[in-house]
Amino acid sequence: MYLSLKSIFDFVQCTTSSRNAVEGEEVLRAKQIILCGKVQQKNGLLIRALVIQSSHIRDKPHEISGTLNVDSTAIKIESFVCSCAAGASERCKHVFAVLLFLNRNNLNDIDTLCSTDVQCQWSKLKEPSLEQLIQLILKQFIPVSIEHFCCVKSTEKVSLAFTSSELRSALISAAPHFAIALHSVGRNPEGLSSNKNVTILVEPYFVFDSHPILLSLNMYGVLNLGDCCQTIYDSKIKLKDSPINIRSKSLIDKSYWHQIRQFKITGSRCYSLFTYYTASKKTDSQWALKASKYFWPNTFSNKFVKHGIKYESVAIELFARDSKQKMIPCGFVTSYDNPWLGYSPDGIIVNNFNEPTKLVEIKCPYLGSW
């Protein structure tokens, strides 16, 4: 004989989502029912049970007693009470847990108790075996962080792959006329320095001449370019803007500078490809790994890098003042002929006709690390 779920929910007057039903099932799953047996009576069964308290598991357990009316056709729940604070209502979680236990176990198979079995059972469990049971229960209630609670909805963690300076550059690029953008480049479009003795100008609109060696590279085409590689080349490498606009925009927008140079062979990174190629013959998988690290490098910074960034503009002004040459700050340089190549000089020295004559590369030694 089994107690039906319908009779349980009718007696407790709850639904499957009610708190006493949900928590009662958890009590049963946690094996907090340490005793459940029956006493034969004239008109049915007397059910006696002990349930360990959830909040005070070492204290005396709650006692549950109830009456079942059993006949040849059905089992009717007459009454059930619990010694807990809500037990008089006959609807507490401990009562529900015991009733659910009777639903999952045959009434003919549960133990038959005498009048002293309940007290004796608790006395036995006070011995070391109780401590073992308590430890078993405690393992099921290990403290967890709040995101693992059933009532807390999971949220997608957002990790930003940009530094604070890159985010600032992106904001400046999105709103070039806002105060933060004007403050970063200055409100005077004619020059970047307030020192009249220093000739550092914004870039004039001149055209770079391609070197004959660069022009000859067009003769060496890449054969059997895969569809995925061709897609990357067309979407990420081919120039969507003029070289002049790229130089100007990448000069004030660091996030755009990172974006435009990512899939290009640049001046600061080309030597690593040369040494990797000449060291030994590499397999396709080795080149794939190298390309992955090259195009998606790990961010790197230390006190020496921060020192160089901090004093680069100071060094440029000092060099322009001492050399008395016209120097133009420059962004990322590339061309239509070879869009997979690029370079970011720290400055360009031009003559009186605004023709480039020299490139400037700034190095800022750190004291004690020359």
PLY file of the C-alpha trace (Angstrom):
ply
format ascii 1.0
element vertex 370
property float x
property float y
property float z
element edge 369
property int vertex1
property int vertex2
end_header
0.00 0.00 0.00
1.20 3.45 -0.95
-0.07 6.87 -0.01
-1.18 8.69 -3.16
0.19 12.10 -4.14
-3.35 13.41 -4.66
-4.33 12.64 -1.08
-1.12 14.31 0.17
-1.71 17.57 -1.74
-5.39 17.57 -0.81
-4.54 17.20 2.88
-1.70 19.74 2.95
-3.65 22.08 0.62
-0.66 23.09 -1.50
0.68 22.89 -5.03
3.95 21.56 -6.41
5.42 25.07 -6.27
4.33 25.82 -2.70
7.10 26.50 -0.22
6.24 23.65 2.15
6.15 21.19 -0.76
9.48 22.33 -2.22
11.27 22.45 1.14
9.63 19.23 2.31
11.03 17.36 -0.67
14.46 18.82 0.11
14.15 17.52 3.70
13.43 14.05 2.34
16.28 14.20 -0.17
18.67 15.34 2.57
17.85 12.18 4.55
16.75 14.18 7.58
14.02 11.63 8.35
15.90 9.35 10.74
12.88 7.30 11.83
9.50 6.56 10.29
7.36 3.66 11.45
3.80 2.58 12.14
1.74 1.41 15.09
-1.24 -0.81 14.31
-4.58 0.55 15.54
-8.15 -0.65 15.34
-9.22 1.64 12.50
-5.92 2.22 10.77
-2.30 3.17 11.39
-0.54 5.57 13.72
2.56 6.99 12.01
5.48 8.15 14.17
8.55 9.88 12.72
11.64 11.81 13.76
13.03 14.56 11.50
16.34 16.31 12.22
15.96 20.07 12.57
17.39 21.98 9.61
18.75 24.87 11.69
19.79 22.92 14.83
20.78 19.49 13.63
22.39 18.49 16.96
19.27 19.30 18.98
16.37 16.97 19.63
14.62 16.25 16.30
11.06 17.20 15.49
8.47 14.54 16.30
5.73 13.92 13.76
2.69 11.80 14.50
-0.33 11.16 12.34
-3.26 8.88 11.75
-4.12 7.06 8.54
-7.51 5.47 7.94
-6.89 2.33 5.92
-9.57 0.26 4.23
-9.62 -2.15 1.34
-10.03 0.55 -1.31
-8.07 3.61 -0.19
-5.91 5.27 2.43
-7.23 8.46 3.98
-5.12 10.93 5.95
-6.96 11.81 9.14
-4.48 14.09 10.92
-0.77 14.89 11.15
1.00 17.16 13.64
4.62 18.18 14.14
6.50 19.51 17.15
7.93 22.43 15.14
6.54 25.97 15.41
4.30 25.49 12.36
3.39 21.90 13.13
-0.08 22.58 14.55
-1.26 23.67 11.10
-0.63 20.13 9.78
0.97 21.72 6.71
4.63 22.23 7.67
7.51 20.99 5.55
8.28 18.17 8.01
4.74 16.77 7.71
4.97 17.00 3.93
8.35 15.24 3.97
6.97 12.33 6.04
3.88 12.03 3.82
6.11 12.03 0.74
8.20 9.31 2.40
5.01 7.22 2.78
4.26 7.80 -0.90
7.62 6.44 -1.97
7.70 3.49 0.45
5.19 0.69 0.86
3.29 0.97 4.13
3.60 -2.77 4.56
7.39 -2.51 4.48
7.98 0.28 7.01
8.94 -0.68 10.55
6.35 -1.47 13.20
7.06 0.52 16.36
6.27 0.06 20.01
5.54 2.87 22.44
9.20 3.36 23.41
10.84 3.05 20.00
10.85 6.79 19.29
12.75 7.69 22.47
15.07 4.71 22.11
15.88 5.59 18.53
16.89 9.13 19.51
19.02 7.79 22.38
20.84 5.45 20.01
21.47 8.25 17.56
23.06 10.38 20.27
26.00 8.01 20.08
28.87 8.49 17.53
26.60 7.21 14.75
24.60 10.45 15.06
27.71 12.51 14.49
28.40 10.53 11.33
24.86 11.20 10.15
25.20 14.89 10.95
28.45 15.12 8.99
26.72 13.42 6.08
23.93 15.99 6.20
26.36 18.90 6.58
28.13 17.88 3.39
24.88 18.56 1.55
24.71 22.09 2.97
28.16 23.43 2.13
28.04 27.25 1.95
27.98 28.49 -1.64
28.12 31.93 -3.22
24.88 33.72 -3.98
25.03 33.14 -7.74
24.38 29.43 -7.11
21.11 30.08 -5.26
18.05 28.73 -7.04
16.26 32.08 -6.67
19.06 34.08 -8.31
18.96 34.28 -12.07
22.26 33.67 -13.79
23.82 36.62 -15.56
26.32 36.62 -18.36
29.70 37.84 -17.25
31.12 40.57 -19.46
34.87 40.80 -19.70
36.33 43.83 -21.44
39.37 43.16 -23.58
40.31 46.84 -23.56
42.42 48.87 -21.20
41.16 52.13 -19.72
43.17 54.14 -22.24
41.70 52.16 -25.14
38.17 52.71 -23.84
38.92 56.41 -23.51
40.15 56.50 -27.10
36.98 54.76 -28.28
34.82 57.35 -26.49
36.85 60.17 -28.03
36.42 58.64 -31.48
32.65 58.33 -31.01
32.25 61.95 -29.86
35.11 63.99 -31.40
33.49 67.35 -30.55
32.89 66.68 -26.87
35.02 68.33 -24.21
37.06 65.21 -23.44
38.03 64.86 -27.12
38.93 68.53 -27.47
40.94 68.37 -24.27
42.93 65.35 -25.51
44.11 66.99 -28.77
43.80 70.65 -27.85
41.31 73.26 -29.04
43.82 74.95 -31.36
43.88 73.04 -34.68
47.07 74.71 -35.86
49.44 73.05 -33.46
49.74 70.51 -30.71
52.14 72.44 -28.51
51.71 75.77 -26.73
55.47 76.40 -26.90
56.05 78.80 -29.82
59.69 77.75 -30.09
58.76 74.14 -30.86
57.64 73.33 -34.38
55.32 70.34 -34.03
52.43 70.59 -36.48
49.39 68.57 -37.31
49.87 66.51 -40.45
49.44 68.47 -43.70
47.81 66.80 -46.65
50.78 65.43 -48.52
51.10 62.11 -50.33
53.69 59.51 -49.42
55.66 58.13 -52.34
55.94 54.35 -52.49
59.46 52.97 -52.59
60.35 50.88 -55.68
60.89 47.83 -53.46
57.35 48.12 -52.14
55.99 48.47 -55.65
57.87 45.33 -56.72
56.08 43.31 -54.02
52.94 43.41 -56.14
54.67 40.96 -58.50
54.64 38.25 -55.82
51.04 37.11 -55.56
49.73 34.64 -52.98
48.52 31.44 -54.61
45.67 29.20 -53.44
44.33 31.61 -50.84
41.58 29.84 -48.89
38.05 31.23 -48.73
38.36 32.06 -45.04
41.69 33.84 -45.59
40.27 35.75 -48.56
37.33 36.86 -46.42
39.67 38.13 -43.70
41.82 39.88 -46.30
38.84 41.62 -47.92
37.17 42.62 -44.64
40.11 43.36 -42.33
43.18 44.13 -44.46
42.02 45.90 -47.61
41.80 49.62 -46.99
38.28 50.98 -46.55
39.59 54.52 -46.05
42.33 56.64 -47.57
45.86 56.38 -46.12
45.66 60.08 -45.14
42.50 59.56 -43.10
43.97 56.43 -41.52
47.09 58.35 -40.45
45.04 61.20 -38.97
42.43 59.09 -37.20
44.87 56.56 -35.73
46.92 59.44 -34.30
44.18 60.50 -31.87
42.17 57.27 -31.55
44.16 54.47 -29.92
41.39 51.89 -30.26
41.25 52.55 -34.01
45.05 52.28 -34.15
44.89 48.81 -32.56
42.13 47.79 -34.94
43.82 48.98 -38.15
47.17 47.33 -37.38
45.95 43.99 -35.98
46.12 41.97 -39.22
49.14 43.70 -40.72
52.88 43.07 -40.59
54.17 46.12 -38.74
57.56 47.63 -38.03
57.62 46.63 -34.38
56.61 43.00 -35.03
58.09 42.04 -38.40
61.46 40.94 -36.98
59.83 38.22 -34.90
58.40 36.70 -38.10
61.78 36.87 -39.81
63.62 35.10 -36.97
60.86 32.49 -36.67
61.07 31.76 -40.41
64.88 31.53 -40.58
65.36 29.48 -37.38
64.12 26.17 -38.80
61.56 24.72 -41.15
58.08 24.95 -39.64
54.98 22.83 -40.19
51.58 24.27 -41.07
50.34 23.72 -37.52
53.35 25.59 -36.11
52.72 28.51 -38.44
49.04 28.46 -37.48
50.00 28.77 -33.81
52.49 31.54 -34.61
49.88 33.43 -36.62
47.35 33.12 -33.81
49.80 34.58 -31.29
50.86 37.27 -33.78
47.39 38.53 -34.72
45.89 38.08 -31.24
48.79 38.86 -28.90
48.48 39.00 -25.13
48.42 42.49 -23.69
51.69 43.45 -22.05
52.66 46.32 -19.81
55.22 47.05 -17.11
56.88 50.06 -15.52
59.24 50.50 -18.49
56.38 50.59 -21.02
54.42 53.04 -18.85
57.54 55.20 -18.52
57.94 55.34 -22.30
54.29 56.26 -22.87
54.45 58.97 -20.21
57.55 60.75 -21.55
57.24 60.13 -25.31
55.52 63.47 -25.99
58.08 65.27 -23.82
60.94 63.67 -25.77
59.37 64.68 -29.09
59.09 68.32 -28.03
62.65 68.39 -26.71
64.00 66.85 -29.92
62.07 69.31 -32.10
63.28 72.25 -30.00
66.93 71.22 -29.94
67.17 70.13 -33.59
65.07 73.08 -34.87
63.50 70.83 -37.48
59.90 70.73 -38.60
58.44 67.54 -37.18
54.96 66.18 -37.78
53.25 63.64 -35.49
52.06 60.72 -37.51
49.58 57.90 -37.07
49.58 54.53 -38.81
51.18 54.53 -42.27
50.01 52.06 -44.91
49.20 52.09 -48.63
46.74 50.82 -51.21
49.47 48.80 -52.94
50.47 46.84 -49.83
47.68 47.12 -47.26
49.11 44.16 -45.30
52.16 46.27 -44.36
52.18 49.15 -41.92
54.28 51.28 -39.64
53.68 53.83 -36.88
56.56 56.32 -36.67
56.71 58.57 -33.64
57.14 61.51 -35.97
58.11 62.59 -39.48
60.64 65.32 -40.25
59.70 67.34 -43.32
61.43 70.07 -45.30
60.07 73.49 -46.19
57.98 71.92 -48.96
56.39 69.48 -46.50
58.20 66.58 -48.10
59.14 63.77 -45.68
62.89 63.46 -45.21
63.35 61.39 -42.03
61.45 59.22 -39.60
61.62 59.77 -35.84
61.62 56.85 -33.42
61.54 57.75 -29.71
63.14 55.60 -27.00
62.88 56.59 -23.34
65.55 54.78 -21.26
64.64 53.93 -17.69
67.11 55.03 -15.03
69.37 52.09 -14.16
68.18 50.01 -17.14
70.19 51.37 -20.04
0 1
1 2
2 3
3 4
4 5
5 6
6 7
7 8
8 9
9 10
10 11
11 12
12 13
13 14
14 15
15 16
16 17
17 18
18 19
19 20
20 21
21 22
22 23
23 24
24 25
25 26
26 27
27 28
28 29
29 30
30 31
31 32
32 33
33 34
34 35
35 36
36 37
37 38
38 39
39 40
40 41
41 42
42 43
43 44
44 45
45 46
46 47
47 48
48 49
49 50
50 51
51 52
52 53
53 54
54 55
55 56
56 57
57 58
58 59
59 60
60 61
61 62
62 63
63 64
64 65
65 66
66 67
67 68
68 69
69 70
70 71
71 72
72 73
73 74
74 75
75 76
76 77
77 78
78 79
79 80
80 81
81 82
82 83
83 84
84 85
85 86
86 87
87 88
88 89
89 90
90 91
91 92
92 93
93 94
94 95
95 96
96 97
97 98
98 99
99 100
100 101
101 102
102 103
103 104
104 105
105 106
106 107
107 108
108 109
109 110
110 111
111 112
112 113
113 114
114 115
115 116
116 117
117 118
118 119
119 120
120 121
121 122
122 123
123 124
124 125
125 126
126 127
127 128
128 129
129 130
130 131
131 132
132 133
133 134
134 135
135 136
136 137
137 138
138 139
139 140
140 141
141 142
142 143
143 144
144 145
145 146
146 147
147 148
148 149
149 150
150 151
151 152
152 153
153 154
154 155
155 156
156 157
157 158
158 159
159 160
160 161
161 162
162 163
163 164
164 165
165 166
166 167
167 168
168 169
169 170
170 171
171 172
172 173
173 174
174 175
175 176
176 177
177 178
178 179
179 180
180 181
181 182
182 183
183 184
184 185
185 186
186 187
187 188
188 189
189 190
190 191
191 192
192 193
193 194
194 195
195 196
196 197
197 198
198 199
199 200
200 201
201 202
202 203
203 204
204 205
205 206
206 207
207 208
208 209
209 210
210 211
211 212
212 213
213 214
214 215
215 216
216 217
217 218
218 219
219 220
220 221
221 222
222 223
223 224
224 225
225 226
226 227
227 228
228 229
229 230
230 231
231 232
232 233
233 234
234 235
235 236
236 237
237 238
238 239
239 240
240 241
241 242
242 243
243 244
244 245
245 246
246 247
247 248
248 249
249 250
250 251
251 252
252 253
253 254
254 255
255 256
256 257
257 258
258 259
259 260
260 261
261 262
262 263
263 264
264 265
265 266
266 267
267 268
268 269
269 270
270 271
271 272
272 273
273 274
274 275
275 276
276 277
277 278
278 279
279 280
280 281
281 282
282 283
283 284
284 285
285 286
286 287
287 288
288 289
289 290
290 291
291 292
292 293
293 294
294 295
295 296
296 297
297 298
298 299
299 300
300 301
301 302
302 303
303 304
304 305
305 306
306 307
307 308
308 309
309 310
310 311
311 312
312 313
313 314
314 315
315 316
316 317
317 318
318 319
319 320
320 321
321 322
322 323
323 324
324 325
325 326
326 327
327 328
328 329
329 330
330 331
331 332
332 333
333 334
334 335
335 336
336 337
337 338
338 339
339 340
340 341
341 342
342 343
343 344
344 345
345 346
346 347
347 348
348 349
349 350
350 351
351 352
352 353
353 354
354 355
355 356
356 357
357 358
358 359
359 360
360 361
361 362
362 363
363 364
364 365
365 366
366 367
367 368
368 369
